[in-house]
Amino acid sequence: MRNTVQDAISDINKGKMVLVFDFDDRERETDMTIASQFVTAETIREMRKNAGGLICTTVHNDLKEALDLPFLAEVFGCSSQDHPVLTLLSPNDLPYDTKSAFGITINHRKTFTGITDKDRALTVSEFAKLAAQTTRLDANGLRAEFGRNFRAPGHIHLLNASKELLSQRFGHTELTTALMVMAGVTPSSTICEMMGDDGNALNKEQARHYAEKNDLCFLEGKQVIEAWRDWGKKR
């Protein structure tokens, strides 16, 4: 079975899916992940049918800061004076983490409803193109491009990665974004939780079996963290 970080990096560069389980003491979930730059309508269909969770796209902190993208909880906080009920909905009791990575939702302006496989693939792939320009355009240029090509709200959920990947937060957002950085592709992943037929998240062994059956790499979060730390020491 292919279950090393190097296997995953090789597959990521080929545009293949990788399965990433976080931790037994965290969400205990496996996410399908792929480099956002390689997302197609077929990718979205596979995630929708064979994973079944929420399809989201991660945002590296460099792009988050350049675009001045807020966390969704921050948006709610700013609106709470006009809508006090939002204060009551504060995500301060997450059983597996201290902070939600959820950011805003977007559609590409050339989509129709934004929910079809083709529409979501267009939104993700075009967002990846924007992310690839992080080092080429200044913040004003990136924001102008973002506003020109996208609208909000939409059907792709953005997940804001923490400032220093895998130093304080260890969610799928950080784990998969770190994999993209190590793979040398545009540092944005598109992920979807794998659901089981019993109404719960697909358990780890079932996810491992799915990976083996479909010739996919299966990783655990601890492997990604170890590889990330080794990678950082060599830079």
N, C-alpha and C positions, 0 to 999 in steps of 0.2 A: 504493500500500500504506500502511496506517495503522501508523506506527512511531514516533510521538512520545510523550513522557511525558504530554502533555496528552491525547492520544488514549486512553492507558491510563487516566488518571484519570477521564475521561468514562465509559469502559466499566466501570470498577470501580464507579462510582456507579450504574450501570444493572444491576449484578449479573452482568456478563459476565466470561468468562474473559479473561485476558491471558497471553501466553507471555513468559517471561523467561529469556534465556540469560545465564549468569554471565560467564565470561571464557575466552579461548582458553588461558590459562596456569593455569586453576584446574580445576574439575570438567569443563568443556566440556560442560555439560548444559543443557537447556532444561526449565524447570518450567512446567506449567500452574498458574495461580494465580487465586484468586478471594477476595473478601472473605468471611471466615468467616460473617458475619451473613447472607449470601445463599445459603449451602450448602443444597441440597435432595438428595433421593434421586437425582434426575436428574443433579445435579452429580457425585455420587460415582460413578454409573454411567459418566458420560463420562470421568472420570479413570481409572477402572478399565479401561475398554475402549480408550480412545484415547491414554492416556498410559502406563499400565501399571507405573509405579514405585510407591513407597511413599507413601500418602496421609498427610500430616502437617499439623498445625495449629500456627501460630506463637504465641508468648506474648511480648507486649511486656514489657520489663524492669520497668515500673511494676507490672504485675500479677504478674510472677514474684516480685518482692520482697514484695509485699503478701501473697501466698499462701505465701511461703517455699518456692517450688518448687526442688528441687535439679536439677542436671544428673545424668543417669543415671550418668556416670562417677563422680560424687561418691557416689551411692548404693552403687555397687560398692566404692568406696574405704572407705566406712564399714563395709561387710560383710566386708572382706577378712581381718579378724582371725579371724572364724568360718569363712570360706571362702577360704583362701589362694590358691586357683586364680584368684580375681578379680584379684589383684595381677599375675598373669602376663598378663592380658588388657588391661592399660592401653593406651588408644588414643594412644600416644606416637609413633606412626610414620605418621600420616596423610600421604599424599603430596601433598595439596592444601591442607592447613590445619594449624593448631597446636592446634585444639580442636574437639570435636564439640558440636553444638548440641542433641543429643538429651536430652530430659528424660524424665519418666515417661510411662506410657501410661494412658489412661482410657477408661471407658465411662460413659454416663449410666445412672443407676439404673433408668430405665424401659426400657432395652434388654433384649433376651433374651440372645442370644450376643454381640451387639455388632458382628458382622462384616457383617451385611447392609447393603445400600445405605441402607435406611430407618434402621437402627440407627446407622450411622456418621453419617448426616446429622443425626440427633437429637442425638448427642453433640456434634458440631461446632457446630451452631446454638445449642444451649443453653450451650455454653462461651462462645460469642460474646456471649450475653446477659449472662453473668457478667462478661466482660471490659468490657462497656459500663458496668458499675456501679463501675469502678475509682475514679472521682472522686466517687461518691455514698456508698459504704460505706467504713468504716474497715477496717483489716486483719482485725480479729476478725470483722467482719460478712462480709467476703468469704470468709474461711476457713470460717465456719459454713455459708455457702451452698454452697461448693465441696464440703464433706463431705456435706452433705444431699442433693446432687443427683448426685454422681459417685462411682464406685468405681475402684479401681486394683488390679491392672493391667487394661488394656483393649485396645481395638483401634484407638484413635486415638493416634498418637504426637505428643506435644507437643514443640515445638522452642523452646528458650529463646533469645530474641534478646539480643545483647550489650548492655551497659549504655548505651553511646552508639552509636546506630545508625550504621553505616558510617563509624566512626572507626578501628577496629582490625580488625574482622572483616567480610568482604565476601561472605558466603555468601548463598544464596537466602533463608535465614531473615531476614537483615537487609535484603536488597534488597526483598523483597516486603512486609515489615512497614513499611518506609519508604514504599513506595507507598501503603499503606493510610493512614498518617499524613497524607501529602500530599493524599490524596483526601478526608480528613475523615470517613472511616467508622470503625467500631470497629477499633482497631489490631491486628487478628489476621487473618492470611491462611491459607488452606488451599492446600497445594501438592502437586504430584505430578510426579516426573520423567517425561519422555517417553522411551520406549524404542523402539528400532528392531527390525525383523524379523530383523536379522542377529545378534542377541544382544548388541548394544552399545547405548549411549545413542544416541538419534536425533541425527544430526549437525545442525549449525546451519542449513545450507541446506535440509535436509528439514523442519526445524521452521519455518523461515521460509515455505516453500511451504505447509505445513499451515495456518499462520496466514492466508496470503493466500487459500487455497481456502475457508477457513471464516469469513472476514471477522473475524478476530481481530487484535488489536494484538500486535506482536512487538517486544520491547525487548532491548537488551543491557545488561549490568551497568554499563558505563561511562556510559550515558545516565542511569540511575537515580542514580548517584553525583553526576553533574554537576547534575542537577535538585535533588537533596537539598541540596547545598551552596548552590545559589542560593536555595532555599526557606528555608534556615536564615538566610541573610543578610537576608532580608526580614522576619524575625520580630522 
